[in-house]
Amino acid sequence: MTSENASLQPPRPLPVPATEVATSPAQQAFRQAVEQVEGLRQRLTEVRQEQAEARRTYWKQVGPLAEAVIAVRRALFPPLEEALLLDFFSRAEHRQLEEIIIGNARSLQDRFGEDASDILTKYAATLRRSSPDQSETGKPAASAEPADYTKPHEQAAHEARSRRKTKADRAREAAEQAAREEQQRLLSNTKTVYRQLARANHPDLERDPALQQHKTARMQRITEAYEANDLYTLLQLLSESGPTDQEADDVLLRYTQALQQQLAELKQQLQELLFGAKSFLGSTGKKREQELRQLKRHLRAEADYLQHISQLIQEPEGLRNVMRSLAAEGHETI
């Protein structure tokens, strides 16, 4: 167990004691926290598997059509960029061509996750020129002051106040940081738990032969876990050891708090997995099938349209006609 991976990773399911043993509230709280963490880890695994299966099904049904659209959109770049080298087009048309190229790159990147950064970087100057708050010279465009205009120094003061954290915010962040540091410290140290177990289970301190044999076997498990830096097993042994002293209970309570911190982090991961930007579950059943059918129709129509456009723009006059058509319809790109 290292501080870089500060979590209690179970090597195997939580063992059930062979006999019912009286346990303290601290032991019970620890075991309950372990069960909650393990249950949430299992749920995370299930959701990841569900999303992976949904993703495989989606790309199996839609992937070929999406790949066809991507291929045709990539094929648009060479003739469009070659057209920029021709004197056939006016300066305004060159500007329109650059906007078409940028729009095509954005479509590839934003819709399909394709890397089009080379194109976007290449035409970054056009992106700046087309920014709504800049003029042709690259300077901010002049505009009339709105009714609620705020002077620059007042804006700066307002932004400074919004950035300034309240005392409660700073205290909360400090408490969260302290909790994370304590969790890492606890979860990277097996010595404290080992000492607690060794004091309670050392066979040399036991005179009863039967109990001495039991403690010898138990001490062997404790030593093996300690040498393997297996904090999880040591804590399980501590939670099963029957009545404990106050010091041992305090140790378990601290680790229970660390587990509860893990539980909160796992819940956040599950929320992001289910409802975050990267979630891939969405709708299911008949609604999902309808969405997929509609998406496939759109992609097929888009691929056909792009193929038609690709043929037209091979000649300068055809490209000019496409540009005029786009402008007439109010589109900046294909």
GIURLIN-V613646 format. One record per residue. PHI is phi in whole degrees, -180 to 180 (none if undefined). D_CENTER is the distance of its C-alpha to the mean C-alpha in Angstrom with 1 decimal. Layout:
phi->PHI d_center->D_CENTER
phi->PHI d_center->D_CENTER
This chain:
phi->none d_center->23.9
phi->-120 d_center->22.8
phi->-68 d_center->21.4
phi->-66 d_center->18.5
phi->-124 d_center->17.3
phi->-78 d_center->18.5
phi->-155 d_center->18.3
phi->-87 d_center->21.0
phi->-96 d_center->20.5
phi->-71 d_center->23.3
phi->-76 d_center->25.4
phi->-162 d_center->27.1
phi->-58 d_center->27.5
phi->-60 d_center->29.1
phi->-72 d_center->32.8
phi->-99 d_center->35.3
phi->-57 d_center->38.4
phi->-65 d_center->41.6
phi->-124 d_center->43.5
phi->-71 d_center->42.6
phi->-119 d_center->42.4
phi->-64 d_center->42.6
phi->-124 d_center->39.5
phi->-84 d_center->38.8
phi->-56 d_center->36.4
phi->-65 d_center->34.2
phi->-66 d_center->34.1
phi->-64 d_center->33.4
phi->-64 d_center->30.6
phi->-65 d_center->29.0
phi->-64 d_center->29.4
phi->-65 d_center->28.0
phi->-64 d_center->24.8
phi->-60 d_center->24.5
phi->-63 d_center->24.9
phi->-66 d_center->22.3
phi->-64 d_center->19.7
phi->-64 d_center->20.8
phi->-64 d_center->20.8
phi->-71 d_center->17.2
phi->-62 d_center->16.1
phi->-64 d_center->18.2
phi->-65 d_center->16.8
phi->-61 d_center->13.2
phi->-61 d_center->14.9
phi->-64 d_center->16.8
phi->-66 d_center->14.0
phi->-61 d_center->12.3
phi->-65 d_center->15.8
phi->-62 d_center->16.5
phi->-69 d_center->13.7
phi->-63 d_center->14.8
phi->-67 d_center->18.3
phi->-63 d_center->17.7
phi->-66 d_center->16.2
phi->-63 d_center->19.2
phi->-63 d_center->21.6
phi->-60 d_center->20.3
phi->-71 d_center->20.7
phi->-67 d_center->24.0
phi->-87 d_center->25.4
phi->-108 d_center->24.1
phi->-50 d_center->23.1
phi->-57 d_center->26.7
phi->-70 d_center->27.3
phi->-63 d_center->24.1
phi->-64 d_center->25.1
phi->-65 d_center->28.6
phi->-64 d_center->27.5
phi->-60 d_center->25.4
phi->-63 d_center->28.5
phi->-69 d_center->30.9
phi->-64 d_center->28.8
phi->-67 d_center->28.7
phi->-70 d_center->32.4
phi->-75 d_center->33.1
phi->-61 d_center->32.3
phi->-56 d_center->35.4
phi->-66 d_center->38.1
phi->-68 d_center->36.5
phi->-72 d_center->36.3
phi->-65 d_center->39.8
phi->-65 d_center->41.1
phi->-66 d_center->40.2
phi->-89 d_center->42.9
phi->-91 d_center->45.6
phi->-81 d_center->48.2
phi->-62 d_center->48.4
phi->-100 d_center->45.8
phi->-78 d_center->46.3
phi->-62 d_center->44.1
phi->-63 d_center->42.7
phi->-69 d_center->41.9
phi->-61 d_center->40.2
phi->-61 d_center->38.0
phi->-64 d_center->37.2
phi->-61 d_center->36.5
phi->-63 d_center->33.9
phi->-66 d_center->32.2
phi->-65 d_center->32.2
phi->-62 d_center->30.7
phi->-64 d_center->27.9
phi->-62 d_center->27.2
phi->-65 d_center->27.1
phi->-66 d_center->24.6
phi->-65 d_center->22.4
phi->-61 d_center->22.7
phi->-62 d_center->21.7
phi->-78 d_center->18.6
phi->-79 d_center->17.4
phi->-89 d_center->18.6
phi->-114 d_center->18.2
phi->71 d_center->15.6
phi->-79 d_center->18.7
phi->-83 d_center->19.2
phi->-120 d_center->22.0
phi->-64 d_center->21.7
phi->-64 d_center->25.2
phi->-69 d_center->26.8
phi->-63 d_center->25.1
phi->-68 d_center->26.0
phi->-61 d_center->29.5
phi->-109 d_center->30.1
phi->-61 d_center->28.5
phi->-61 d_center->32.0
phi->-67 d_center->32.2
phi->-60 d_center->28.9
phi->-67 d_center->30.4
phi->-66 d_center->33.7
phi->-85 d_center->32.3
phi->-63 d_center->30.4
phi->-66 d_center->32.1
phi->-103 d_center->32.9
phi->-132 d_center->34.6
phi->-96 d_center->37.9
phi->-61 d_center->39.3
phi->-83 d_center->40.1
phi->90 d_center->36.5
phi->-91 d_center->37.7
phi->-57 d_center->36.4
phi->-70 d_center->38.3
phi->-74 d_center->40.9
phi->-151 d_center->40.7
phi->-71 d_center->42.6
phi->-72 d_center->41.4
phi->-70 d_center->40.1
phi->-61 d_center->41.7
phi->-99 d_center->39.0
phi->-60 d_center->38.9
phi->-117 d_center->38.0
phi->-63 d_center->39.5
phi->-53 d_center->37.3
phi->-68 d_center->38.2
phi->-72 d_center->37.5
phi->-61 d_center->34.1
phi->-62 d_center->33.3
phi->-65 d_center->34.6
phi->-64 d_center->32.4
phi->-64 d_center->29.2
phi->-64 d_center->30.3
phi->-65 d_center->30.8
phi->-69 d_center->27.4
phi->-79 d_center->25.8
phi->-69 d_center->28.0
phi->-85 d_center->26.5
phi->-74 d_center->28.7
phi->-61 d_center->30.1
phi->-66 d_center->28.2
phi->-62 d_center->24.8
phi->-64 d_center->25.8
phi->-65 d_center->26.9
phi->-65 d_center->23.8
phi->-64 d_center->21.6
phi->-64 d_center->24.2
phi->-66 d_center->24.2
phi->-65 d_center->20.4
phi->-65 d_center->20.7
phi->-63 d_center->23.8
phi->-65 d_center->22.2
phi->-65 d_center->19.4
phi->-65 d_center->22.2
phi->-65 d_center->24.4
phi->-62 d_center->21.8
phi->-63 d_center->21.4
phi->-64 d_center->25.2
phi->-64 d_center->25.9
phi->-80 d_center->23.6
phi->-112 d_center->25.0
phi->-132 d_center->28.6
phi->-99 d_center->30.6
phi->-63 d_center->34.1
phi->-61 d_center->34.4
phi->-67 d_center->33.8
phi->-60 d_center->36.0
phi->-63 d_center->38.9
phi->-61 d_center->38.7
phi->-69 d_center->39.0
phi->-63 d_center->41.7
phi->-64 d_center->43.9
phi->-85 d_center->43.9
phi->-123 d_center->44.2
phi->-67 d_center->46.4
phi->-67 d_center->49.2
phi->-66 d_center->51.8
phi->-93 d_center->51.9
phi->-114 d_center->52.7
phi->-94 d_center->56.4
phi->-70 d_center->56.0
phi->-58 d_center->55.9
phi->-65 d_center->53.8
phi->-67 d_center->51.2
phi->-63 d_center->51.4
phi->-65 d_center->50.5
phi->-62 d_center->47.6
phi->-70 d_center->46.3
phi->-63 d_center->46.9
phi->-65 d_center->44.6
phi->-67 d_center->42.0
phi->-65 d_center->42.3
phi->-65 d_center->41.7
phi->-63 d_center->38.3
phi->-62 d_center->37.4
phi->-65 d_center->38.5
phi->-61 d_center->36.6
phi->-66 d_center->33.3
phi->-66 d_center->34.0
phi->-66 d_center->34.8
phi->-87 d_center->31.6
phi->57 d_center->29.6
phi->-94 d_center->28.5
phi->-63 d_center->27.8
phi->-59 d_center->26.7
phi->-66 d_center->30.1
phi->-61 d_center->32.0
phi->-69 d_center->30.5
phi->-60 d_center->31.3
phi->-61 d_center->34.8
phi->-67 d_center->35.1
phi->-76 d_center->34.1
phi->-101 d_center->36.8
phi->-82 d_center->39.5
phi->79 d_center->41.5
phi->-54 d_center->42.8
phi->-122 d_center->41.3
phi->-82 d_center->42.5
phi->-63 d_center->40.9
phi->-64 d_center->39.3
phi->-65 d_center->37.6
phi->-64 d_center->36.4
phi->-63 d_center->35.0
phi->-62 d_center->33.0
phi->-63 d_center->31.5
phi->-64 d_center->30.7
phi->-65 d_center->28.8
phi->-72 d_center->26.7
phi->-64 d_center->26.3
phi->-63 d_center->24.8
phi->-64 d_center->22.3
phi->-65 d_center->21.5
phi->-65 d_center->21.1
phi->-63 d_center->18.6
phi->-60 d_center->16.6
phi->-61 d_center->17.1
phi->-63 d_center->15.7
phi->-67 d_center->12.5
phi->-66 d_center->12.3
phi->-63 d_center->13.2
phi->-65 d_center->10.4
phi->-61 d_center->7.9
phi->-65 d_center->10.3
phi->-61 d_center->10.6
phi->-65 d_center->7.0
phi->-69 d_center->7.7
phi->-83 d_center->11.1
phi->-125 d_center->11.2
phi->-77 d_center->8.1
phi->-63 d_center->8.2
phi->-95 d_center->6.9
phi->-63 d_center->9.4
phi->-129 d_center->12.4
phi->-90 d_center->14.9
phi->57 d_center->16.8
phi->-78 d_center->20.5
phi->-137 d_center->22.5
phi->64 d_center->26.1
phi->-65 d_center->28.6
phi->-63 d_center->26.5
phi->-63 d_center->23.9
phi->-62 d_center->26.8
phi->-64 d_center->28.3
phi->-63 d_center->25.2
phi->-64 d_center->25.0
phi->-63 d_center->28.8
phi->-65 d_center->28.6
phi->-64 d_center->25.8
phi->-65 d_center->27.8
phi->-64 d_center->30.9
phi->-64 d_center->29.2
phi->-65 d_center->27.9
phi->-64 d_center->31.3
phi->-65 d_center->33.1
phi->-65 d_center->30.8
phi->-62 d_center->31.5
phi->-64 d_center->35.3
phi->-62 d_center->35.4
phi->-64 d_center->33.7
phi->-64 d_center->36.1
phi->-65 d_center->38.9
phi->-62 d_center->37.8
phi->-59 d_center->37.4
phi->-71 d_center->41.0
phi->-66 d_center->42.2
phi->-83 d_center->40.8
phi->-69 d_center->42.4
phi->-113 d_center->45.5
phi->-55 d_center->45.6
phi->-66 d_center->47.5
phi->-65 d_center->45.0
phi->-65 d_center->42.1
phi->-62 d_center->44.0
phi->-63 d_center->44.6
phi->-63 d_center->40.9
phi->-63 d_center->40.1
phi->-64 d_center->42.8
phi->-63 d_center->41.6
phi->-62 d_center->38.0
phi->-63 d_center->39.6
phi->-64 d_center->41.8
phi->-89 d_center->39.0
phi->80 d_center->37.0
phi->-103 d_center->34.2
phi->-87 d_center->33.0
phi->-146 d_center->31.6
phi->-80 d_center->32.0
